């Protein structure tokens, strides 16, 4: 069975470690990987795809040295292999223009400002993973403890 991945990207190791620690409750269901750059993330994403696994979610910082989070997420969106992948932009330095670009070109699903509250991050991740699991046609019961129950119920009601 294919593994499902969550990739977190931030060029500041301390911030990256905090994001990964905040998401550790998802480790029983998803493989969580940390990358310090968009280039490193793309290398990992290619490995994930080559193995036949799935990229469920990306949580990316915006301001990074080699490529911005918006540029990275736009490239990810434009790559048809990752059409179902959910995207969260996590940043404290994006301008209004950057945010609009992220929404229009990268089709981000959620924008979270730094500093974030752990509960908000977990709640948003649960919602994004719920949408991913359902849209990917996966058996949601296997992931039930990692999903947002209200979102799941609402989406299941739409299908009835």
MIVEXPA-836527 format. One record per residue (C-alpha): x negated, y, z negated; residue in three letters; residue number from 0. Coordinates in nm, 2 decimals. Layout:
<recs>
REC     east    north       up     r     k
REC        X        Y        Z   Ala   NUM
...
</recs>
This chain:
<recs>
REC     east    north       up     r     k
REC     0.00     0.00     0.00   Unk     0
REC    -0.12     0.35     0.09   Unk     1
REC    -0.25     0.57    -0.19   Unk     2
REC    -0.10     0.92    -0.23   Unk     3
REC    -0.34     1.21    -0.30   Unk     4
REC    -0.33     1.55    -0.46   Unk     5
REC    -0.63     1.77    -0.37   Unk     6
REC    -0.72     2.07    -0.58   Unk     7
REC    -0.95     2.33    -0.43   Unk     8
REC    -1.13     2.62    -0.61   Unk     9
REC    -1.48     2.74    -0.58   Unk    10
REC    -1.50     2.82    -0.95   Unk    11
REC    -1.58     2.48    -1.12   Unk    12
REC    -1.42     2.59    -1.46   Unk    13
REC    -1.10     2.69    -1.29   Unk    14
REC    -1.10     2.37    -1.08   Unk    15
REC    -1.15     2.15    -1.39   Unk    16
REC    -0.86     2.33    -1.56   Unk    17
REC    -0.63     2.27    -1.27   Unk    18
REC    -0.72     1.90    -1.26   Unk    19
REC    -0.68     1.86    -1.63   Unk    20
REC    -0.34     2.03    -1.62   Unk    21
REC    -0.23     1.77    -1.36   Unk    22
REC    -0.37     1.46    -1.54   Unk    23
REC    -0.02     1.35    -1.62   Unk    24
REC     0.02     1.26    -1.25   Unk    25
REC    -0.28     1.03    -1.24   Unk    26
REC    -0.07     0.71    -1.29   Unk    27
REC     0.10     0.78    -0.95   Unk    28
REC    -0.14     0.99    -0.74   Unk    29
REC    -0.51     1.01    -0.69   Unk    30
REC    -0.62     1.36    -0.79   Unk    31
REC    -0.94     1.49    -0.62   Unk    32
REC    -1.13     1.82    -0.69   Unk    33
REC    -1.31     2.01    -0.41   Unk    34
REC    -1.51     2.33    -0.45   Unk    35
REC    -1.46     2.44    -0.09   Unk    36
REC    -1.24     2.41     0.21   Unk    37
REC    -1.52     2.23     0.40   Unk    38
REC    -1.54     1.97     0.12   Unk    39
REC    -1.16     1.94     0.12   Unk    40
REC    -1.15     1.88     0.50   Unk    41
REC    -1.42     1.60     0.47   Unk    42
REC    -1.21     1.43     0.20   Unk    43
REC    -0.89     1.48     0.39   Unk    44
REC    -1.04     1.31     0.70   Unk    45
REC    -1.15     1.01     0.47   Unk    46
REC    -0.80     0.99     0.33   Unk    47
REC    -0.65     0.99     0.68   Unk    48
REC    -0.91     0.73     0.80   Unk    49
REC    -0.81     0.50     0.52   Unk    50
REC    -0.45     0.52     0.61   Unk    51
REC    -0.36     0.70     0.28   Unk    52
REC    -0.14     1.00     0.25   Unk    53
REC    -0.21     1.36     0.14   Unk    54
REC     0.09     1.45    -0.07   Unk    55
REC    -0.01     1.79    -0.21   Unk    56
REC    -0.28     2.05    -0.19   Unk    57
REC    -0.33     2.31    -0.46   Unk    58
REC    -0.57     2.57    -0.32   Unk    59
REC    -0.73     2.89    -0.44   Unk    60
REC    -0.72     3.18    -0.20   Unk    61
REC    -1.06     3.36    -0.23   Unk    62
REC    -1.34     3.11    -0.14   Unk    63
REC    -1.68     3.18     0.02   Unk    64
REC    -1.66     2.97     0.34   Unk    65
REC    -1.30     2.99     0.43   Unk    66
REC    -1.00     3.14     0.25   Unk    67
REC    -0.72     2.93     0.11   Unk    68
REC    -0.48     3.09     0.36   Unk    69
REC    -0.71     2.99     0.65   Unk    70
REC    -0.75     2.64     0.51   Unk    71
REC    -0.38     2.59     0.45   Unk    72
REC    -0.30     2.73     0.79   Unk    73
REC    -0.53     2.48     0.96   Unk    74
REC    -0.37     2.20     0.75   Unk    75
REC    -0.02     2.31     0.85   Unk    76
REC    -0.12     2.32     1.22   Unk    77
REC    -0.26     1.96     1.20   Unk    78
REC     0.04     1.74     1.28   Unk    79
REC    -0.10     1.45     1.07   Unk    80
REC    -0.01     1.65     0.76   Unk    81
REC     0.33     1.78     0.84   Unk    82
REC     0.48     1.65     0.52   Unk    83
REC     0.20     1.76     0.29   Unk    84
REC     0.31     2.02     0.04   Unk    85
REC     0.10     2.33    -0.02   Unk    86
REC     0.06     2.55    -0.33   Unk    87
REC    -0.15     2.87    -0.31   Unk    88
REC    -0.30     2.94    -0.66   Unk    89
REC    -0.47     3.28    -0.68   Unk    90
REC    -0.50     3.60    -0.86   Unk    91
REC    -0.66     3.80    -0.59   Unk    92
REC    -0.44     3.77    -0.28   Unk    93
REC    -0.30     4.09    -0.14   Unk    94
REC     0.06     4.14    -0.03   Unk    95
REC    -0.06     4.09     0.33   Unk    96
REC    -0.24     3.77     0.23   Unk    97
REC     0.07     3.63     0.07   Unk    98
REC     0.28     3.71     0.38   Unk    99
REC     0.03     3.54     0.60   Unk   100
REC     0.03     3.24     0.37   Unk   101
REC     0.40     3.21     0.40   Unk   102
REC     0.43     3.28     0.77   Unk   103
REC     0.13     3.10     0.91   Unk   104
REC     0.04     2.83     0.65   Unk   105
REC     0.40     2.77     0.55   Unk   106
REC     0.30     2.74     0.19   Unk   107
REC     0.57     2.59    -0.04   Unk   108
REC     0.48     2.78    -0.35   Unk   109
REC     0.26     3.07    -0.47   Unk   110
REC     0.14     3.07    -0.82   Unk   111
REC    -0.06     3.37    -0.97   Unk   112
REC    -0.36     3.32    -1.19   Unk   113
REC    -0.37     3.30    -1.48   Unk   114
REC    -0.09     3.03    -1.46   Unk   115
REC     0.10     2.86    -1.73   Unk   116
REC     0.04     2.49    -1.74   Unk   117
REC     0.42     2.42    -1.76   Unk   118
REC     0.49     2.63    -1.45   Unk   119
REC     0.21     2.45    -1.26   Unk   120
REC     0.34     2.11    -1.36   Unk   121
REC     0.70     2.20    -1.28   Unk   122
REC     0.61     2.33    -0.94   Unk   123
REC     0.39     2.02    -0.86   Unk   124
REC     0.68     1.79    -0.97   Unk   125
REC     0.91     1.97    -0.73   Unk   126
REC     0.66     1.95    -0.44   Unk   127
REC     0.59     1.59    -0.50   Unk   128
REC     0.97     1.51    -0.51   Unk   129
REC     1.02     1.67    -0.17   Unk   130
REC     0.71     1.49    -0.04   Unk   131
REC     0.82     1.14    -0.16   Unk   132
REC     1.17     1.19    -0.02   Unk   133
REC     1.07     1.33     0.31   Unk   134
REC     0.80     1.06     0.35   Unk   135
REC     1.07     0.80     0.30   Unk   136
REC     0.90     0.64     0.00   Unk   137
REC     1.07     0.45    -0.27   Unk   138
REC     1.12     0.74    -0.52   Unk   139
REC     1.19     0.49    -0.81   Unk   140
REC     0.82     0.40    -0.81   Unk   141
REC     0.73     0.77    -0.88   Unk   142
REC     1.03     0.86    -1.09   Unk   143
REC     0.83     0.97    -1.39   Unk   144
REC     0.62     1.21    -1.18   Unk   145
REC     0.91     1.37    -1.00   Unk   146
REC     1.14     1.66    -1.09   Unk   147
REC     1.47     1.50    -1.19   Unk   148
REC     1.70     1.79    -1.10   Unk   149
REC     1.54     1.83    -0.75   Unk   150
REC     1.56     1.46    -0.70   Unk   151
REC     1.93     1.45    -0.80   Unk   152
REC     2.01     1.75    -0.58   Unk   153
REC     1.83     1.60    -0.28   Unk   154
REC     2.00     1.26    -0.32   Unk   155
REC     2.34     1.42    -0.35   Unk   156
REC     2.28     1.59    -0.01   Unk   157
REC     2.23     1.25     0.15   Unk   158
REC     2.56     1.11     0.02   Unk   159
</recs>
